Amino acid sequence: MSRRTVAGWRLIPAVAIALLLAAPVTATILEKVEFDKLCQVSERIVVARCAGDSAAWDDRHQIIQTTWSFAVTQVVKGAATPTVEVVTLGGVVGDQGMNVAGSPSFRKNDEYVLFLERGPANSWRCKGWTQGRYEIAVDPATGQKTVRGDTSGAGLARKGKAAIEEGRPGKPMSLGDFLDSVQTLSAQGGTK
């Protein structure tokens, strides 16, 4: 075997590793929910501040679920209640943790727009997982509240299409404009 052939064979593992590292790695593939559909099919849409969380194992001790408590500051669609609890997959119990790509997470005292649907045992969950969670922030330049979605960590697949989009942070927009759009689109689809 010539030196050139041996050198070529040595490059194959390096090239393969480089290609693997360059490819997006997504553990969860979600069906993409278009924004208008998200507004129309969500049973509740609220602006809420995260008050805290509590994680626990499921009954079979296989999955950790976190229940997030929120103080509702504005109801955009659905029942008006002062609080709402949202259940997500993943969390930390004692010294054991479980992370589920695409499952929304929250930070205590941060504010969010939540697009909610009923889950198992009549609990609330974010519609489309991270697609139903929009984080509210204050623009340091203007002092105005902005909102943006972030589907990082998940792959988004359109029904009937083979291609999968890599999830990513959305662009911030004015909270007021965002909520106006949500109300308009929600009204077009009626209530669930």
Order of alpha helices (4+ residues) and beta strands (2+ residues): alpha-beta-alpha-beta-beta-beta-beta-beta-beta-beta-beta-beta-beta-beta-beta-alpha
